[in-house]
Amino acid sequence: MTTPDLPADPGPDPLADPGPPAPVTLYEARAILAGLLPHIHNLIALRADFAELQADLAADGTSPLGGLAEAKSLEARLFATVEHLTAHGAQVKGFSPVLLDFPGERDGRPVLWCWLEGDEDIFWYHRQDTGFAARRPV
């Protein structure tokens, strides 16, 4: 009796949840952040334009920044920028101000290297199970 040929293994499901990102060192987190800074600055500018446009439209129905179509476009660009940040290893924990975490490890414990809008670099970390209130200097 012969068995039918089985199809080749298709490999990993590209739509499957990849799971949590691998921990990175503080040095690696800082390098990732440096590469993301132009996108973060763009996010901050888009956020300001979107907030101003929404306020103008709510108050007057018009804005120098455009109308509803421009608001929808800005919103889409904001979400695309956030997706870009997450695709490159950042966990976006806050939007205003921007708060990013990068999974890492310190002294054998899972931590998050923590960056807050206005910081020049990653100066903080906290355990993954405690959050922002437990931030400590690196």
C-alpha positions in Angstrom: 0.0 0.0 0.0 1.4 3.4 -0.9 0.9 6.5 1.0 0.0 9.8 -0.7 2.7 12.4 -0.9 2.4 14.9 1.8 2.7 18.6 0.9 5.9 20.3 1.7 6.1 22.0 5.1 4.9 25.6 4.4 7.1 26.9 7.3 6.0 29.3 9.9 2.6 31.0 9.6 3.4 34.6 8.6 0.2 35.8 10.3 0.9 34.0 13.6 1.7 36.1 16.7 5.5 36.2 16.9 5.3 36.3 20.7 7.2 38.7 22.9 10.3 40.3 21.4 13.6 38.9 22.5 15.3 40.9 25.3 17.9 43.4 24.3 20.8 44.9 26.2 20.8 48.5 27.3 23.3 49.2 24.6 21.1 47.5 21.9 18.0 49.4 23.2 19.9 52.7 22.9 20.9 51.8 19.4 17.3 50.9 18.4 16.1 54.2 20.0 18.7 56.2 18.1 17.4 54.7 14.8 13.8 55.4 15.7 14.3 59.0 16.8 13.4 60.5 13.4 10.2 58.5 13.4 9.5 59.6 17.0 10.0 63.3 16.1 7.6 62.7 13.2 5.1 61.1 15.5 5.3 64.2 17.8 4.8 66.6 14.9 1.9 64.5 13.6 0.3 64.4 17.0 0.5 68.2 17.4 -1.0 68.7 13.9 -3.8 66.2 14.6 -4.7 67.7 17.9 -4.7 71.3 16.5 -6.8 70.2 13.5 -9.3 68.4 15.7 -9.6 71.4 18.0 -10.1 73.8 15.0 -12.7 71.5 13.4 -14.6 71.2 16.7 -14.6 74.9 17.4 -15.1 76.4 13.9 -15.6 73.5 11.5 -12.5 74.8 9.5 -8.8 74.7 10.0 -5.7 76.0 8.1 -4.6 72.4 8.4 -7.5 71.1 6.4 -10.8 69.3 7.0 -12.1 65.8 7.9 -10.1 64.1 5.1 -6.8 65.6 6.4 -7.7 64.6 9.9 -8.3 61.0 8.7 -5.0 61.1 6.8 -3.1 62.4 9.9 -4.7 59.7 12.0 -3.6 57.0 9.6 -0.1 58.3 9.5 0.0 58.4 13.3 -1.0 54.7 13.5 1.5 53.8 10.8 4.2 55.5 12.7 3.3 53.7 15.9 3.2 50.4 14.0 6.7 51.2 12.7 8.0 51.7 16.2 6.5 48.5 17.4 7.9 46.6 14.4 11.3 47.7 15.4 11.1 46.4 19.0 9.6 49.3 20.9 6.6 48.9 23.1 4.5 52.1 22.8 3.2 52.6 26.3 2.2 56.3 25.9 1.3 58.7 23.2 1.2 62.1 24.9 3.9 62.2 26.0 5.5 59.4 24.0 6.6 56.6 26.3 8.5 53.6 24.9 9.8 50.5 26.6 12.3 47.9 25.3 12.3 44.4 26.8 15.6 43.6 28.4 17.2 41.8 31.3 19.1 43.2 34.3 20.7 41.0 36.9 18.8 38.0 35.6 15.4 39.7 35.8 13.2 40.7 33.0 13.1 44.5 32.8 11.9 47.2 30.4 14.4 49.9 29.3 12.2 53.0 29.6 12.4 56.1 27.4 10.1 59.1 27.9 9.6 62.0 25.5 12.0 64.7 26.4 14.8 62.3 27.5 18.0 62.5 25.5 18.6 58.7 25.9 17.4 55.7 27.9 18.2 56.6 31.5 15.6 54.4 33.2 14.4 50.9 33.6 11.8 49.1 35.6 10.8 45.5 36.2 8.3 44.1 33.8 5.9 43.4 36.6 5.9 46.8 38.2 5.6 49.5 35.5 6.4 53.1 35.2 6.0 54.0 38.9 8.9 51.7 39.7 11.4 53.3 37.3 15.0 53.4 38.5 18.0 55.0 36.9 20.2 52.7 34.8 
